[in-house]
Amino acid sequence: MLSRHAIRVMVRAGAATVAAGVAARLVLPGYATELAIAAGTAIVAFELARVREAIDRRLDELDADLAQTQPLVELGRVLPTRRPLPPMRGYAIAPDFALVLAELVAQGRPKLVVETGSGVSTLVLAYALERLGDGGRVVALDHDPRYAAATRELIRAHGLEAYATVIDAPLEPVEVAGEPHTWYATRALAELADIDLVVDDGPPRAAGRMLRYASLPLLAPRMRPTARFVIDVIGDEERATLARWRDELPDYAHEHVASKKGHVVIARPTA
């Protein structure tokens, strides 16, 4: 198998050859002057740089995808499923985070898991709870009725109705520490208490800015002292949210864990 470096060299060499041919066709027929050659060379160099950047970016993506092979295989070993899980790419959780969820359930033995957003992560949590055999369940809040319905169908197809429920919870104005925010309809939390594990994977960024901030402040009063809160996908907004949580909820410790999308496990320190 060719190494990543060898692939880069081959592709760049091919791009350079093509670019040289293009330059020759552009400048030789009617623009054979030093100025035209210089201009053509500059254009080709610029375009070649763009090609190289795109190649590097795509190879980085391929490396990241290949790195998920091992956790995907390990997930299949520790969490056998009755049917294939949906693809874990794009907005879905990555295999390494799915493995983290399975391990969190196995270690913490939660009775109640609350998830913001729904999808393949809901199935992973439900399978992990089923395997544990302690009667635990996951309740997922979803603001989009289409996604909620699709996840319910997946739950039914996998025979996990006893372990997973999806609640329609549209995004609504909420108040946190006297400030207006937007989050899932809090009436969905009416019967949720003594939460052992929270998986924060929504709302999606496409729905608005800083929508995940309200999650920990609103759910913390419903969490057991030993509960853990895990947030997936760490970008600029999530880092800003985590910074606010550290300042406003100092009783919770943050553990940053390396994964494809990045995630943080938040919990009260044990004595």
Solvent accessible surface area in square Angstrom, and as a share of the most:
residue,aa,sasa,rsa
1,M,241,1.07
2,L,103,0.51
3,S,65,0.42
4,R,92,0.34
5,H,130,0.58
6,A,29,0.22
7,I,60,0.31
8,R,32,0.12
9,V,79,0.45
10,M,116,0.52
11,V,61,0.35
12,R,78,0.29
13,A,57,0.44
14,G,34,0.33
15,A,21,0.16
16,A,39,0.30
17,T,96,0.56
18,V,100,0.58
19,A,16,0.13
20,A,63,0.49
21,G,26,0.25
22,V,54,0.31
23,A,20,0.15
24,A,40,0.31
25,R,165,0.60
26,L,92,0.46
27,V,15,0.09
28,L,112,0.56
29,P,110,0.69
30,G,60,0.57
31,Y,140,0.53
32,A,71,0.55
33,T,80,0.46
34,E,153,0.68
35,L,145,0.72
36,A,22,0.17
37,I,78,0.40
38,A,59,0.46
39,A,50,0.38
40,G,6,0.05
41,T,80,0.46
42,A,61,0.48
43,I,99,0.50
44,V,21,0.12
45,A,56,0.44
46,F,126,0.53
47,E,72,0.32
48,L,27,0.13
49,A,57,0.44
50,R,137,0.50
51,V,64,0.37
52,R,98,0.36
53,E,107,0.48
54,A,45,0.35
55,I,27,0.13
56,D,37,0.19
57,R,128,0.47
58,R,123,0.45
59,L,17,0.09
60,D,67,0.35
61,E,81,0.36
62,L,70,0.35
63,D,48,0.25
64,A,36,0.28
65,D,69,0.36
66,L,124,0.62
67,A,66,0.51
68,Q,19,0.08
69,T,76,0.44
70,Q,146,0.65
71,P,19,0.12
72,L,91,0.45
73,V,103,0.59
74,E,55,0.25
75,L,4,0.02
76,G,48,0.46
77,R,160,0.58
78,V,41,0.23
79,L,7,0.03
80,P,78,0.49
81,T,47,0.27
82,R,131,0.48
83,R,123,0.45
84,P,120,0.75
85,L,38,0.19
86,P,35,0.22
87,P,82,0.51
88,M,25,0.11
89,R,171,0.62
90,G,63,0.61
91,Y,205,0.78
92,A,29,0.23
93,I,2,0.01
94,A,4,0.03
95,P,9,0.05
96,D,25,0.13
97,F,3,0.01
98,A,0,0.00
99,L,25,0.13
100,V,28,0.16
101,L,0,0.00
102,A,9,0.07
103,E,79,0.36
104,L,13,0.06
105,V,1,0.00
106,A,60,0.47
107,Q,125,0.56
108,G,41,0.39
109,R,125,0.45
110,P,3,0.02
111,K,105,0.44
112,L,15,0.07
113,V,0,0.00
114,V,0,0.00
115,E,0,0.00
116,T,0,0.00
117,G,15,0.14
118,S,27,0.17
119,G,17,0.16
120,V,10,0.05
121,S,4,0.03
122,T,0,0.00
123,L,0,0.00
124,V,0,0.00
125,L,0,0.00
126,A,0,0.00
127,Y,5,0.02
128,A,7,0.05
129,L,1,0.00
130,E,49,0.22
131,R,155,0.57
132,L,33,0.17
133,G,58,0.56
134,D,45,0.23
135,G,63,0.61
136,G,2,0.02
137,R,103,0.38
138,V,0,0.00
139,V,1,0.01
140,A,0,0.00
141,L,0,0.00
142,D,7,0.04
143,H,54,0.24
144,D,17,0.09
145,P,93,0.58
146,R,182,0.67
147,Y,136,0.52
148,A,0,0.00
149,A,55,0.42
150,A,55,0.42
151,T,4,0.02
152,R,91,0.33
153,E,88,0.39
154,L,53,0.27
155,I,7,0.04
156,R,130,0.48
157,A,27,0.21
158,H,6,0.03
159,G,40,0.39
160,L,0,0.00
161,E,103,0.46
162,A,84,0.65
163,Y,49,0.19
164,A,6,0.05
165,T,63,0.37
166,V,8,0.04
167,I,51,0.26
168,D,72,0.38
169,A,1,0.01
170,P,55,0.35
171,L,46,0.23
172,E,52,0.23
173,P,122,0.77
174,V,20,0.11
175,E,126,0.56
176,V,11,0.06
177,A,94,0.73
178,G,59,0.57
179,E,67,0.30
180,P,120,0.76
181,H,34,0.15
182,T,51,0.30
183,W,0,0.00
184,Y,1,0.00
185,A,1,0.01
186,T,59,0.34
187,R,158,0.58
188,A,14,0.11
189,L,4,0.02
190,A,75,0.58
191,E,156,0.70
192,L,6,0.03
193,A,60,0.47
194,D,78,0.40
195,I,0,0.00
196,D,26,0.14
197,L,5,0.02
198,V,0,0.00
199,V,0,0.00
200,D,0,0.00
201,D,38,0.20
202,G,1,0.01
203,P,3,0.02
204,P,55,0.35
205,R,121,0.44
206,A,98,0.76
207,A,45,0.35
208,G,28,0.27
209,R,182,0.66
210,M,45,0.20
211,L,15,0.07
212,R,21,0.08
213,Y,2,0.01
214,A,1,0.01
215,S,0,0.00
216,L,0,0.00
217,P,25,0.16
218,L,40,0.20
219,L,0,0.00
220,A,11,0.08
221,P,109,0.69
222,R,78,0.29
223,M,14,0.06
224,R,94,0.34
225,P,100,0.63
226,T,110,0.64
227,A,3,0.02
228,R,59,0.22
229,F,0,0.00
230,V,0,0.00
231,I,0,0.00
232,D,2,0.01
233,V,42,0.24
234,I,33,0.17
235,G,12,0.11
236,D,108,0.56
237,E,43,0.19
238,E,3,0.01
239,R,123,0.45
240,A,46,0.35
241,T,2,0.01
242,L,1,0.00
243,A,41,0.32
244,R,73,0.27
245,W,0,0.00
246,R,106,0.39
247,D,116,0.60
248,E,75,0.34
249,L,41,0.20
250,P,101,0.64
251,D,93,0.48
252,Y,15,0.06
253,A,51,0.40
254,H,36,0.16
255,E,106,0.47
256,H,110,0.49
257,V,50,0.29
258,A,106,0.82
259,S,32,0.21
260,K,79,0.34
261,K,50,0.21
262,G,15,0.14
263,H,3,0.01
264,V,0,0.00
265,V,18,0.11
266,I,0,0.00
267,A,24,0.18
268,R,88,0.32
269,P,96,0.61
270,T,122,0.71
271,A,155,1.20
